[in-house]
Amino acid sequence: MKSKEFNPFEMAQAQFDKVATFLNLDDATRQLLRNPLREYQFSIPVRMDDGRVQVFRGFRVQHNDARGPSKGGIRFHPQETIDTVRALAMWMTWKCAVVNIPLGGGKGGVVCDPHNLSMREQEQICRGWVRQMAKNVGPLNDVPAPDVMTNAQHMLWMLDEYEAIHGAKYPGFITGKPVGMGGSLGRTEATGYGVIFTLREALKELGIRIEDTTASVQGFGNVAQYAIQLYTQMGGKVISVASWDQDDQTSYCFRKKEGINMSQLLAITNKFGGIDKNKAKELGYEVLKGDEWIEQDVTILIPAALENQIREDNVNKISKSVKVIVEGANGPTTPEADKVIEERGIFLIPDFLANAGGVTCSYFEQVQSNMNYYWEKDEVLGKLDVKMTSAFLSVYELAKKQKLYMRDAAYVISVSRVAQACKDRGWV
């Protein structure tokens, strides 16, 4: 159960403060980097299918763009808050810096639940969001993308509205578009595959054969599904996945000790990643409480759902068999839980490194859209592997050399690069 006091932005700032002290950053740089450069909050009125007008709350935060245009997804979520968006924008700055792509950090959101909205209503929210932000986003200053509960169709509606307002074609305005409409091949797989590219490198360094490992995954959306697919393809075995049940408003953990069957589960999963528990039982899966994903006797834990999932109150439930945690989600581990994980010697691949595959491929899409020249899928995934492997090795080598926790090493690299860019521009 989530703590009512949890504030993701305070957590992001606490993580930053720790590294700022380690790097001995001057006060001006600290103040500049621990807060967003700009943020927008606005209302989006939408005429609903039943004729009434409903007003939705929208956000966009541009945390820092010293290294290039802001980049970050737009989330549709009923519990969206400005502090969540601020935290995610800040993490996106570090994410772009750790994989060394020339972009800054941004994030957006709308307080809404697409489960309860028709496609027409969702389209109106997308177009309304762009109408509010059209002057402050674009291919040269802030490039949005899909995120929690948004997809390629939402991006295309947003692009269409942006181009209608500005009277020209700007395929580089937004990424995550459908292939054939300016989207990049490989973008759908990119985040999940990136998670596994970093896991593969970690296991090599730890001297563990992937064929000898098992994993428990929290989440069954896009990131988790492609992570499971590639991990299984490489020889690993996933024994449990946890997913959200919209009807029951709770999550369940689906376990099969001999290994889950992806195609079987996908056949009984809705478009939001919810697995039908009755059909799963018929297929021989044990249906456990959602939070039991963390207690499984596996080698690898992959939190790939939402933030604040490994906390002080449940971190000690992690089995002694766990050797690696690879964070597919943003901010799944609190600083209190981090301390325990570090003390226990569990190898952690931090979120903004592990899940940077999405933004890296978004960057590739942006480059292709701006060139109006598109690469083959193998080329995209090959470039992604090179970027993710290189980023992992940079962080790992620094962690080993300076005896740092992996999250701290990743922060040291990212914050140093962004601080230097701010200094070089003469901002501080």
C-alpha positions as CSV (number, residue, x, y, z in Angstrom):
1,M,0.0,0.0,0.0
2,K,1.3,3.5,-0.9
3,S,2.3,5.9,1.9
4,K,0.0,8.9,1.9
5,E,3.0,11.1,2.6
6,F,5.0,9.9,-0.4
7,N,6.1,12.8,-2.5
8,P,8.1,11.8,-5.6
9,F,9.5,15.3,-6.1
10,E,10.9,15.4,-2.6
11,M,12.4,12.0,-3.2
12,A,14.0,13.2,-6.5
13,Q,15.4,16.3,-4.7
14,A,16.7,14.1,-1.9
15,Q,18.5,11.9,-4.4
16,F,19.9,15.0,-6.1
17,D,21.0,16.6,-2.8
18,K,23.0,13.6,-1.9
19,V,25.0,13.7,-5.2
20,A,25.3,17.5,-5.2
21,T,27.0,17.2,-1.8
22,F,29.3,14.4,-3.1
23,L,30.2,16.6,-6.2
24,N,30.5,19.7,-4.0
25,L,28.3,21.7,-6.4
26,D,28.2,25.5,-5.7
27,D,24.9,26.9,-4.3
28,A,23.7,28.5,-7.6
29,T,24.1,25.2,-9.5
30,R,22.3,23.4,-6.7
31,Q,19.4,25.8,-6.7
32,L,19.2,25.7,-10.5
33,L,19.2,21.9,-10.8
34,R,17.0,20.9,-7.8
35,N,14.0,22.8,-9.3
36,P,12.4,23.0,-12.8
37,L,13.4,25.9,-15.1
38,R,9.7,26.2,-16.2
39,E,6.4,24.7,-15.4
40,Y,2.9,25.1,-16.8
41,Q,-0.5,24.1,-15.2
42,F,-3.7,24.6,-17.2
43,S,-7.3,23.5,-17.7
44,I,-8.6,21.5,-20.7
45,P,-12.4,21.8,-21.2
46,V,-13.8,18.9,-23.1
47,R,-17.4,18.4,-24.3
48,M,-18.1,14.8,-23.3
49,D,-20.2,12.3,-25.3
50,D,-23.2,12.9,-23.0
51,G,-23.2,16.7,-23.9
52,R,-21.8,18.0,-20.6
53,V,-18.5,19.9,-20.4
54,Q,-15.8,18.4,-18.1
55,V,-12.6,20.2,-17.3
56,F,-9.4,18.3,-17.0
57,R,-6.2,19.5,-15.3
58,G,-3.0,19.4,-17.5
59,F,0.7,19.9,-16.7
60,R,4.0,20.4,-18.5
61,V,7.3,20.8,-16.6
62,Q,10.6,21.6,-18.3
63,H,13.2,20.7,-15.7
64,N,16.4,21.6,-17.6
65,D,17.3,22.2,-21.2
66,A,21.0,23.1,-21.0
67,R,22.0,20.1,-23.1
68,G,19.3,20.3,-25.7
69,P,15.5,20.5,-26.2
70,S,13.4,19.2,-23.3
71,K,12.2,15.6,-23.8
72,G,9.6,13.6,-21.9
73,G,6.3,11.8,-22.0
74,I,2.7,12.8,-21.3
75,R,0.9,10.7,-18.8
76,F,-2.8,10.2,-18.5
77,H,-3.4,9.1,-14.9
78,P,-6.2,9.8,-12.4
79,Q,-3.7,10.4,-9.5
80,E,-1.5,12.7,-11.5
81,T,0.0,15.6,-9.5
82,I,2.3,18.5,-10.3
83,D,4.9,17.0,-7.9
84,T,4.9,13.7,-9.8
85,V,5.4,15.5,-13.1
86,R,8.2,17.6,-11.6
87,A,10.0,14.5,-10.3
88,L,9.6,12.7,-13.6
89,A,10.9,15.8,-15.5
90,M,14.0,15.9,-13.2
91,W,14.6,12.2,-13.7
92,M,14.3,12.7,-17.4
93,T,17.1,15.3,-17.3
94,W,19.4,12.8,-15.6
95,K,18.2,10.0,-18.0
96,C,19.1,11.9,-21.2
97,A,22.5,12.9,-19.6
98,V,23.4,9.3,-18.5
99,V,23.0,7.9,-22.0
100,N,24.7,11.1,-23.3
101,I,22.0,12.2,-25.8
102,P,21.7,16.0,-26.5
103,L,18.4,16.5,-24.8
104,G,17.0,18.0,-21.5
105,G,14.3,16.8,-19.2
106,G,10.6,17.4,-19.5
107,K,7.4,15.7,-18.5
108,G,3.6,16.3,-18.9
109,G,0.4,14.9,-17.7
110,V,-3.4,15.1,-17.5
111,V,-5.5,14.1,-14.6
112,C,-7.8,11.6,-16.2
113,D,-8.5,7.9,-16.4
114,P,-8.6,6.7,-20.1
115,H,-10.4,3.5,-18.9
116,N,-13.5,5.6,-18.4
117,L,-13.2,7.8,-21.6
118,S,-14.3,7.2,-25.1
119,M,-11.8,7.5,-27.9
120,R,-13.4,10.8,-29.0
121,E,-13.1,12.2,-25.5
122,Q,-9.4,11.1,-25.3
123,E,-8.8,12.8,-28.7
124,Q,-10.3,16.0,-27.4
125,I,-8.0,15.9,-24.3
126,C,-5.0,15.4,-26.6
127,R,-5.9,18.3,-28.8
128,G,-6.8,20.5,-25.8
129,W,-3.4,19.8,-24.2
130,V,-1.6,20.9,-27.4
131,R,-3.8,24.0,-27.8
132,Q,-2.7,25.1,-24.2
133,M,1.0,24.3,-24.8
134,A,1.5,25.0,-28.6
135,K,3.6,28.1,-28.0
136,N,5.9,26.4,-25.5
137,V,6.6,23.1,-27.1
138,G,8.1,22.1,-30.5
139,P,10.9,20.3,-32.3
140,L,13.4,22.9,-31.2
141,N,12.5,23.4,-27.6
142,D,10.4,20.6,-26.1
143,V,9.5,17.3,-27.7
144,P,6.7,15.2,-25.9
145,A,6.2,11.4,-26.2
146,P,3.9,8.7,-25.0
147,D,4.0,7.6,-21.3
148,V,1.6,5.9,-18.8
149,M,-1.7,5.2,-20.5
150,T,-0.9,7.2,-23.7
151,N,0.1,5.6,-27.0
152,A,0.9,6.3,-30.7
153,Q,-2.6,7.3,-31.5
154,H,-2.6,10.0,-28.8
155,M,0.7,11.3,-30.2
156,L,-0.7,11.5,-33.7
157,W,-3.7,13.5,-32.6
158,M,-1.3,15.9,-30.8
159,L,0.9,16.2,-33.8
160,D,-2.1,16.9,-36.0
161,E,-3.3,19.6,-33.7
162,Y,0.2,21.2,-33.5
163,E,0.6,21.2,-37.3
164,A,-2.9,22.7,-37.7
165,I,-2.0,25.5,-35.3
166,H,1.4,26.2,-36.9
167,G,0.3,25.6,-40.5
168,A,3.1,23.3,-41.5
169,K,4.5,19.8,-41.1
170,Y,6.6,19.2,-38.0
171,P,7.1,15.4,-37.6
172,G,9.9,16.1,-35.2
173,F,7.5,17.8,-32.7
174,I,6.6,14.6,-31.0
175,T,7.9,11.0,-30.8
176,G,6.2,7.7,-30.3
177,K,4.2,8.2,-33.5
178,P,2.8,5.3,-35.5
179,V,5.3,3.7,-37.9
180,G,4.4,5.1,-41.4
181,M,3.4,8.5,-39.8
182,G,6.9,9.5,-38.8
183,G,7.4,6.9,-36.0
184,S,10.5,4.9,-35.7
185,L,10.7,1.1,-36.1
186,G,11.9,-0.4,-32.8
187,R,10.3,2.4,-30.6
188,T,7.7,0.0,-29.1
189,E,10.3,-2.4,-27.9
190,A,12.9,0.1,-27.0
191,T,12.3,0.7,-23.2
192,G,11.8,-3.0,-22.4
193,Y,14.8,-4.1,-24.6
194,G,17.0,-1.4,-23.0
195,V,16.2,-2.8,-19.5
196,I,17.4,-6.2,-20.7
197,F,20.5,-4.8,-22.5
198,T,21.7,-3.3,-19.1
199,L,20.7,-6.5,-17.2
200,R,22.7,-8.6,-19.7
201,E,25.8,-6.4,-19.1
202,A,25.3,-6.5,-15.3
203,L,25.1,-10.3,-15.3
204,K,28.3,-10.5,-17.4
205,E,30.1,-8.4,-14.8
206,L,28.7,-10.5,-11.9
207,G,29.7,-13.7,-13.6
208,I,26.1,-15.0,-13.7
209,R,24.8,-16.9,-16.8
210,I,21.4,-15.5,-17.8
211,E,20.2,-19.1,-18.5
212,D,20.7,-19.8,-14.8
213,T,18.4,-16.9,-13.6
214,T,14.8,-16.5,-12.8
215,A,12.8,-13.2,-12.5
216,S,9.8,-11.7,-11.0
217,V,8.3,-8.7,-12.8
218,Q,5.9,-6.0,-11.5
219,G,3.8,-4.7,-14.3
220,F,2.6,-6.1,-17.6
221,G,2.4,-3.0,-19.8
222,N,4.7,-2.2,-22.7
223,V,8.0,-2.0,-20.8
224,A,7.4,-5.3,-18.9
225,Q,6.1,-7.2,-21.9
226,Y,9.2,-6.4,-24.1
227,A,11.6,-6.9,-21.2
228,I,10.1,-10.3,-20.6
229,Q,10.2,-11.2,-24.3
230,L,13.9,-10.4,-24.7
231,Y,15.0,-11.8,-21.3
232,T,13.2,-15.1,-22.1
233,Q,14.7,-15.1,-25.6
234,M,18.1,-14.8,-24.0
235,G,17.5,-17.8,-21.9
236,G,16.1,-16.4,-18.6
237,K,12.9,-17.6,-17.0
238,V,10.1,-15.3,-15.6
239,I,8.1,-17.1,-12.9
240,S,5.7,-14.3,-11.9
241,V,4.2,-11.0,-13.1
242,A,2.0,-8.6,-11.2
243,S,-0.6,-6.5,-13.0
244,W,-3.4,-4.0,-12.1
245,D,-7.0,-5.2,-12.2
246,Q,-9.2,-2.3,-13.2
247,D,-12.5,-3.9,-12.2
248,D,-11.2,-4.9,-8.7
249,Q,-9.1,-1.7,-8.3
250,T,-6.2,-3.8,-7.0
251,S,-3.2,-5.7,-8.4
252,Y,-2.6,-9.5,-8.6
253,C,0.6,-11.5,-8.9
254,F,0.4,-14.3,-11.4
255,R,2.9,-17.1,-10.7
256,K,3.9,-20.2,-12.6
257,K,7.1,-21.7,-11.2
258,E,7.9,-23.6,-14.4
259,G,7.9,-20.2,-16.2
260,I,5.2,-18.0,-17.6
261,N,4.1,-18.3,-21.2
262,M,4.0,-14.8,-22.7
263,S,1.8,-15.5,-25.7
264,Q,-0.7,-17.3,-23.4
265,L,-0.8,-14.3,-21.0
266,L,-1.0,-11.7,-23.8
267,A,-4.1,-13.5,-25.1
268,I,-5.9,-12.8,-21.8
269,T,-4.6,-9.3,-21.3
270,N,-6.4,-6.1,-22.0
271,K,-4.9,-3.1,-23.7
272,F,-3.8,-1.5,-20.4
273,G,-1.9,-4.6,-19.3
274,G,-4.5,-6.1,-17.0
275,I,-4.5,-9.9,-16.9
276,D,-7.9,-11.7,-16.7
277,K,-7.5,-13.6,-13.3
278,N,-10.2,-16.2,-14.0
279,K,-8.7,-17.2,-17.3
280,A,-5.2,-17.2,-15.8
281,K,-6.4,-19.7,-13.1
282,E,-7.8,-22.0,-15.9
283,L,-4.3,-21.9,-17.5
284,G,-2.7,-23.1,-14.3
285,Y,-1.4,-19.8,-12.9
286,E,-1.5,-19.2,-9.1
287,V,-3.2,-15.8,-8.5
288,L,-1.5,-14.2,-5.5
289,K,-1.8,-10.7,-3.9
290,G,-0.3,-8.0,-6.1
291,D,2.5,-7.1,-3.6
292,E,3.8,-10.7,-3.5
293,W,5.9,-10.1,-6.6
294,I,8.6,-8.7,-4.4
295,E,8.8,-11.8,-2.2
296,Q,9.5,-14.4,-4.9
297,D,12.6,-16.6,-4.6
298,V,14.2,-15.4,-7.9
299,T,17.6,-14.1,-9.0
300,I,16.2,-10.9,-10.6
301,L,13.5,-8.4,-9.6
302,I,12.1,-6.1,-12.3
303,P,9.8,-3.4,-11.0
304,A,8.3,-2.1,-14.2
305,A,5.1,-0.4,-13.1
306,L,4.9,2.8,-11.0
307,E,7.0,4.8,-8.5
308,N,7.2,4.0,-4.8
309,Q,7.0,0.3,-5.0
310,I,10.1,-0.8,-3.0
311,R,9.9,1.0,0.3
312,E,11.1,0.8,3.9
313,D,8.1,-1.3,4.8
314,N,8.5,-4.0,2.2
315,V,12.2,-4.0,1.2
316,N,13.0,-6.7,3.8
317,K,10.6,-9.0,2.1
318,I,13.0,-9.3,-0.8
319,S,14.2,-12.9,-0.9
320,K,17.9,-13.8,-0.1
321,S,18.1,-15.3,-3.6
322,V,17.8,-11.9,-5.3
323,K,21.1,-10.8,-6.9
324,V,19.9,-8.0,-9.2
325,I,17.2,-5.4,-9.2
326,V,16.7,-3.7,-12.6
327,E,14.3,-0.8,-12.4
328,G,12.1,-0.6,-15.5
329,A,9.7,1.9,-13.9
330,N,10.6,5.5,-12.9
331,G,11.3,6.0,-9.2
332,P,10.2,2.5,-7.9
333,T,12.6,2.5,-5.0
334,T,12.6,5.0,-2.1
335,P,15.9,6.3,-0.6
336,E,15.2,4.3,2.7
337,A,14.8,1.1,0.7
338,D,18.0,2.0,-1.3
339,K,20.0,1.9,1.9
340,V,18.9,-1.6,2.7
341,I,19.5,-2.8,-0.9
342,E,23.0,-1.4,-0.8
343,E,23.8,-2.9,2.6
344,R,22.6,-6.3,1.4
345,G,24.9,-6.1,-1.6
346,I,22.1,-6.5,-4.2
347,F,23.3,-5.1,-7.5
348,L,20.9,-2.4,-8.6
349,I,20.5,-0.9,-12.1
350,P,18.9,2.5,-11.4
351,D,15.8,3.6,-13.2
352,F,17.1,6.4,-15.2
353,L,19.8,4.2,-16.6
354,A,17.8,1.0,-17.0
355,N,14.8,2.4,-18.7
356,A,16.6,5.0,-20.8
357,G,16.0,2.9,-23.9
358,G,12.7,4.6,-24.6
359,V,14.1,8.1,-24.6
360,T,17.1,7.0,-26.6
361,C,14.9,5.6,-29.3
362,S,12.7,8.7,-29.1
363,Y,15.9,10.6,-29.8
364,F,16.5,8.4,-32.8
365,E,12.9,9.0,-34.0
366,Q,13.4,12.8,-33.6
367,V,16.6,12.6,-35.7
368,Q,14.9,10.5,-38.4
369,S,11.8,12.8,-38.4
370,N,13.9,16.0,-38.7
371,M,15.9,14.4,-41.5
372,N,12.7,12.9,-43.1
373,Y,14.8,9.7,-43.6
374,Y,14.0,6.5,-41.7
375,W,16.2,3.6,-40.7
376,E,15.6,-0.1,-40.7
377,K,14.6,-1.8,-37.5
378,D,17.8,-3.7,-37.1
379,E,19.8,-0.5,-37.4
380,V,17.6,1.2,-34.7
381,L,17.9,-1.7,-32.3
382,G,21.6,-2.0,-33.0
383,K,22.2,1.7,-32.2
384,L,20.1,1.3,-29.1
385,D,22.2,-1.6,-27.8
386,V,25.4,0.3,-28.4
387,K,24.1,3.4,-26.5
388,M,22.7,1.4,-23.6
389,T,25.7,-0.8,-23.2
390,S,28.1,2.1,-23.3
391,A,26.0,4.0,-20.7
392,F,25.9,0.9,-18.4
393,L,29.7,0.4,-18.6
394,S,30.4,4.1,-17.9
395,V,28.3,3.9,-14.7
396,Y,29.6,0.5,-13.7
397,E,33.3,1.5,-14.2
398,L,32.8,4.7,-12.1
399,A,30.9,2.7,-9.4
400,K,33.7,0.2,-9.2
401,K,36.5,2.7,-9.3
402,Q,35.0,5.0,-6.6
403,K,33.2,2.3,-4.7
404,L,29.9,3.9,-5.2
405,Y,26.3,2.4,-5.2
406,M,25.2,2.2,-8.8
407,R,22.4,4.8,-8.4
408,D,25.0,7.3,-7.0
409,A,27.4,6.6,-9.8
410,A,24.7,7.2,-12.4
411,Y,23.8,10.4,-10.7
412,V,27.4,11.6,-10.5
413,I,27.8,11.1,-14.3
414,S,24.4,12.8,-15.1
415,V,24.5,15.7,-12.7
416,S,28.2,16.4,-13.7
417,R,27.3,16.6,-17.4
418,V,24.2,18.9,-16.8
419,A,26.0,21.1,-14.3
420,Q,28.9,21.5,-16.8
421,A,26.5,22.4,-19.6
422,C,24.9,25.1,-17.4
423,K,28.3,26.4,-16.5
424,D,29.5,26.4,-20.1
425,R,26.4,28.4,-21.1
426,G,27.2,30.9,-18.5
427,W,24.0,30.3,-16.5
428,V,25.8,29.8,-13.2
